[in-house]
C-alpha cells in the first residue's frame, strides 16, 4: 500500500528525519486556517498517490492565507492521472540550497534491498538513471547488517552527497525496516540555506503482507478506491476494478490474470479481476458473484475455475446460493475443471437457471462470455 | 528421473498438526510421498494417524532429520511464524525447504532467503504450491491425480496455471512440476529450474510460466539463449493488467514500464522460445514441438 505524502512525512518525522512544518486538510477554509498558523506563506500540495503532481498543477505557492484558500479550492477536486484530489497539504516554504535523491528499494533479483542515491535530486530519477547512469549510485544493503553509520557514509560518498546526509540514510533505513516498508524514497532531500538536511517530499510503500503486525494505518488501508473494492476487501476477496464489461471470477491469481487476457483476446474488455483464492467455500463464491453483479458496467460474467485445493462442487454450490439471493439479469458462463468438476457441473445442471451456461474449455468459455457482453 | 524431488525424498512437514498441514499431509501420503514426520515443538513425541500410516511429530527439524534422515521440509506454518520456521530448517541443514505459506512479509522473506543461501539450503517459494514429480513424490499442495509421469518439465510462478497446463498435457506427462511462487522475493527461480531440467536426461522439453512483475522472465530468456539446448515453450499471464495494481500475487505488479507481460513475451521470443496466447494454445505448441522432435 502506498502512503500519501503527508503520511510519509509523519513517519519521517517520527524517525527523527527533519521535515518542513506542514498540516493537511480537506477544505479550502481549513487551508486558510493552516496557512495562518504556518506564518502566511505556504506551499499547497495535492495529496494523491501518483507522481507528476507539480506538472499537473497540483503544487502551488500561496503568498498569504487568502491565497492559500483560493489555491486549495482550485486544487481540491482536481483529477491528476485519474486520481481525484480529496485533500491538500500545506507546508512552510524552505530556502533550498541543494537537492538530492535517496531511496531504498527492493531488488527482487538479488533478494535484498538496494540504496539508490544521487546528488541530482528534485527531478525524474528514472530519467537521470537512463541518461546519465553514473550520476546515480546503486548500493546493495546486506539485510543482516542493515544501514549502519559506516554503510551510510559509503552510500553518501558513492553518490556524492554531503557527509551530513549519512544520519538521514540511517534513519530512513529505520523507516524501511521498522515500518515494514518495501519502498522509501525522499525526493528531494535538500540542504537548506541554513545548512539543515530536510526531507521535502517523500514516498513510502508499505508491505500489505505485514498488515498483521501493523495497526496504525488500519483506517487508511481500509479506505479503498471505490465502494466495490471496499465491499470485496471486507469479504476477504482479492478484487481489482477494471473498466470493461466482462465480469471475471476465478481461483488463483495466475489463472484469473490469464482469464482476463484470454477474454481480451476474444474482443471484449474485462471488467475486473476477482480471485476467490485457494480452498474457497460456497460462501466465498457467492460473495464474489454478488460483488461482480453489483457493478453496473458488467454485461456478462465468466466464472473460470480449475479445482486444485478448491473443489468445483463448492464453487457450484456458491453459484446456486448466489442465484437464490440475487436476481440474476446478466448471463453467466461457467467453466469447471479439476477437483470434483463432474459433481460441480451436475449441481449447475440440476439448478438449470436459464442465464447460467456451462462451457467445457477455457478458451471456448471466454469467447462465449465475450460475445454475450458485446451483444447484450 | 526428476529434479529436486524423487521417490527417495524423505519429507518433514513443519506445521503438520495444523488444519492445512493435516489436510495436505494426507494428500501427499496418498500421492506416494514418503512423509517421515511432522514438526511441532509443543507436540513432540506424539504421532498423527493418516489412514494406514502413523506419522511421528518431532520437536524440531534437526531432531526430525536425525531420527529419519529427512532431506525435504514442507512449511505450512502461518505467515507470522514462517520466518522462524525457515531459519530453523536452514540451521538444521536441510537440503530443500518448500514454503507454501502465502502472505509472508517481504522483510522476513529477505532475511530467511539470505540465511538459507549461507546455509546451503535450497528454498522453493514462498507463496507457492510446491513441487511434484508425478508417480514419485509430491511436496506441497499440487493435485497429484491430474497428470502422470512423463517427459515435460514445468516451472511456474502460478499455482493454478501449473494445474491448468499439467491437465492440458496430461497425456504426455511430466518429470517434475515446480511452482516457484508469485512473491517478489523467492528462493528457487526459473533459471535454477531451467538449469536442473537441462541436466535431467528424462526431461525433453520445458514449459515456463511467468507473469507480470519484476524481470525474472527476461533473465530466464538470457539464460536460455546461453545455456539451454532443450526446447522451451512459455506462457505469460497479465497482458491486460493495469499499471500500479497488484494482481493477486504480491509480486505481480507493473511499475511504470517495467514488469509488463509484453516485455517478457518479447524477451522470450527473441531467444526462440514459442509463447502461447492462452494456456490451451501453449499446450498445443508443446505437442507440436514434441511431434517435430520425433
Interface residues (C-beta under 8 A of the other chain):
Chain A: X106 X108 X109 X111 X112 X113 X126 X142 X143 X144 X177 X180 X182 X207 X208 X209 X210 X212 X213 X238 X240 X242 X250 X251 X252 X253 X254 X255 X256 X257 X258 X260 X261 X262 X264 X265 X269 X270 X273 X275 X278 X306 X307 X308 X309 X337 X338 X339 X361 X362 X363 X366
Chain B: X79 X80 X103 X104 X105 X106 X107 X109 X110 X111 X113 X114 X115 X129 X141 X142 X143 X146 X156 X157 X158 X159 X160 X161 X162 X163 X164 X167 X182 X184 X185 X209 X211 X212 X213 X214 X215 X216 X219 X235 X237 X238 X239 X240 X241 X242 X245 X246 X247 X248 X249 X250 X251 X252 X256 X261 X277 X278 X279 X280 X281
